[in-house]
Amino acid sequence: MSAGIKLVADSGSTKTEWGVLGGGEPLVLHTQGVSPYFQSAEQIRAILETELAPQLPAGAEVTEVYFYGTGLSQPKNLELVTTAINTVWPAARAEVHHDLMGAARALCGKQPGVACILGTGSNSCYYDGTEIVRNNPGLGYILGDEGSGAYLGRKVLQYYLYNSFDSDLHARFEYKYHTNKDEILENVYRKPLANRYLAQYAAFLSENRGHFMVENILEDGLNDFFFNHIYKYRESWTSSLHFTGGIAYSFRDIIQELCELYELSLGQILRSPITGLLEYHR
């Protein structure tokens, strides 16, 4: 008889981490990101079948799927992802939630707190230990996503294209990326997944810490997140603030400085929610 396993997914636009519970030590597997804004149910199904399924333990039966992903506050998107999961594992119990609920459960467990995502995109909420009580609207990478990889990457490209970098940073950028204005605009305005394209340039900031222009971009971008999101919750001054995502983890020193500056209580900063989610669903 096949062993039953439980899948717990944390999915962003760039990548998905899949925690596997059951039959031994938890596993963490990886596939490309799942974004219902940019992918159809058929494309998502193909990711599950061709990227994830071959990595699963041989002979294991998937009995439960808990999927937390970007864009799933919209009922249409939630239905799309649920359909893809049910097509691949029709006998499994499937729960699909917005990635913000995943972040809240991973960061806060069953305690109240302000949970923040700073990855390719950004979002935040006040979580009362059970439910998301308040969520400042996430507006996506064109209108919002303050402090995210896409937001910071866009700043890098603006500095480059406007010739605002000093000669040293300008040379470093050209040496690393070998691109030009036409290619950048083609990727941003005409090709799909522009948010992922923009977010890749946030790595330039990580690699050039200490330069005053880089520090200014980071401080301004993360401060924009505090001002437009964290400041909107009165609980920010009475509850701990928690962060997850690659941007939050990479620039955690600046987040700590901003919390100290604004006299806010900093809780956890996790690179990824998956460890906390595995603990929550164990």
N, C-alpha and C positions, 0 to 999 in steps of 0.2 A: 504494500500500500504506500502511495506517495506521501512524503512528509509535507504538511501544510506550512506555507511561509506567508509572512506579512510584509508588504512593501510600504515604505514611508518615503515619500518624495518631496524634496525641496527644489523647486524649479524656477529659474530666472530666465531672462531672455538669452543669456549666453550659454549656460550649462544647467544640467539637472543632476543632483546627487540623490541616489536611491539607497536608502537604508533597508537592509534585509534582516528581519527578525524571525527566529524559529530554527530549531535544529542545530544550535551551537552558538558560537560567538557572532555578534552582529557583523554584517558586511556592509561596506559602503561602495557602491558602484557609480559609474559616471556615464552620462550620455550628453548629447548636445541639448541646448535649452529648448523648452516648449513654450511658445507664445501664441495663444489663439488669435491675437491681433494680426499675426503675419502668416500663420500656418492653418491649413485645413484639417479636418478630422482625419482624412486619409493620410496626410503628411505626418501627423502625430502618431497615428497607428503604425506607420512605417518605422518611426523612431523606436517605438516600443518593441516591435517585432525584430528589427534588424540590428539595433544597437543594444537594447537592454536584455531581451530574452536569451541571447546566446551567453550572457554573462551569469545568468542565474544558476544555482546549484542543479546539477543533473537530476531529473526525476522529481523535482520539487513542484508541488501544486500551489499556485498563488490563490490564497483564500480571502485575503483582505488587502485593500489598497487605500492608503491615505495620501492623497495628492494635494500639495500646497503649491500654488503657482501664480505667476504674474498675470494680471488682467482678469482674474476670476471673480471680481466683484460684479461683473456684468453677467446677467443670467444667460445671455446667448453664448458667451465664451465658456461659462461653466458647463452648459449643456454639451458644447462641442467636445471639450476634454473628457467629460463623463462618457460620451458616446464612444470615443476612441478607446478608452480603457475597457468599457464593457464589450467592445468588439474583440479585443485581444484576450480578455479573461472574463467570459460571460458568466461564469459561476461564482466569481469573487464578489464579496461585498466591497463597494467602492464609495469612498467619501472624498469629495473634491472641495477644497477651500481656497480662498485667496491667500497669497503668500504672506500677507500681513497677519493672518491668524496663525500661520506656521511660525512666524517670528515671535509673536506674543507668547505662544505656548512654549517655544524653545527657550526664550529668554526669561519669562516670568513664571513658568510652570503654572501653579494655582494661586500665585500671589499677584496683587495689583501692581501696575507699573506702566510707564510710557515705553513702548517698544518702537524702535526705529530701524529701518532698512536703508543702508547705503551701499548699493552694489552698482550694477549697470544702470538701474533706476533708483528712485528713492521713495520712501513712504513712511508713515508714522501713525500711531494710534495710542489712545489710552485704553488699557485692558484692565478689567476689574477682578481678574483671577479666573473668570469663566467666559466672559464675552467681551468683544470689542465694543466699548461704550461710545467712544468718539473717534472719528477718523477725519483728519484734515484732508480734503480732496487731493488725490494724486492726479496731476494733469499731464503726465507723460513727458517724453524728452523734448518736445517742441515748446510747450508752454510752461513746463515745470521741471520736476526731477532735480531740484536744487541739491547740491552736494553730492550728486551721483557721479559715477564714472562717465556717463554721457555728458553731463553738465560740465565737469572738469575738463574732459577731452575737448569739448567745444571751445572752452576758454583757451586751451593750448593752441588749437587751430586758428582762433581769432588772433592771438598774439603773433603767430607765425605769418598769417596772411596779411595782417595789417603792418607787418614789419615792426612790431612793438618789442620783440625780443632784442636784447643786446647782441652784439656780434658773436659772443661766445655761445649763448644758448641757441641762436639761429644756426650756427655751424653744427652744434650737437644734434639739433633736430634734423637737419638735412643729411647728416652722416647716418643717423639711425633709420630714417624713413624713406629716403630717396623718392619723394613724391613732389607734386606741384599743384598749383591752384586748380587747373582743369580736372585733374584726377580726384582731388578732394571734393570739388563741387559735384562731380559725377556720382561719387559714392554717397554723398549726403542727400542730394536732391533727386537722383534718378534710380538708384539701386535699392533693393529691399534691405531691411535690417540696418537702417542708418544708425539706430541707437547703439548697436554693437560696434559698428564702425567707429563712432565717436568715442565710445568708452575705451577702446584700445589705446588711445592717446593719453589716458590718465597715467599709464605706465611711465611716460616721460617725466611726470612729476615725481614719482617714486625714485627714479634714477638720478634726479638732480636736486635732491633735498639740500637745503642750505643756501641755495642761490636766492637772493632777495625777491626776484620776480616769481620764482616757483612758490616760495612761502606766501607771497601776496595772493597768488591764484588760489592756493589751498585755503588760506584763512578766510578770504572773501567768499569762496564757494561753500565752505562748511558753515560759515556764519549766516549765509543766506538760508541754509537749511534750518538753523536754530530760529532765525527770525520768522520765517514763513510757516514753520511747522511746530517746533517745540513750544514756542511762545504762545501758540493758540490753545494750549491745554493748561488750565489753571492748576491741574494736578502735577505739572512739571516741577512746581515748587514744594510739593508735599510728598511726592513719590520718587523712586529711583528711575533714572533714565537708562535704558538698555539699548545696545546697538548690535546689529549683525550685518555682515556683508564684507566683501573684499576691500571696498574703499574705507569703511569704518575701521577695519582692522589695520590696514596699511597706515592710516593717518590718525591712529588712536591717541597719539601725543597731542595733536591739535584739538581733538574732541575733549580730552581731559582739561586742557588749558581753557577752552571755552566754558566748560562746566564750572571750573573754578572762578572764571571771570564773572559769570552770571549767578554764582552761588547756587548751583544745582547739584543734586546728588547723583553721581555716576555709579551705575551698577556694572553689569557685564558688558564686555565687548567681544563678540564671537566672530571668527572669520566666516563660519557657516552655521546655520541653525540645525544642521542634521543631527549633531550629537544630542542637543537638547530635545529634538523631536523623537529620537529613538528612546530616550529616557522617558519622555511623556507617554509614548505608546507601548512601552515595554509591559 
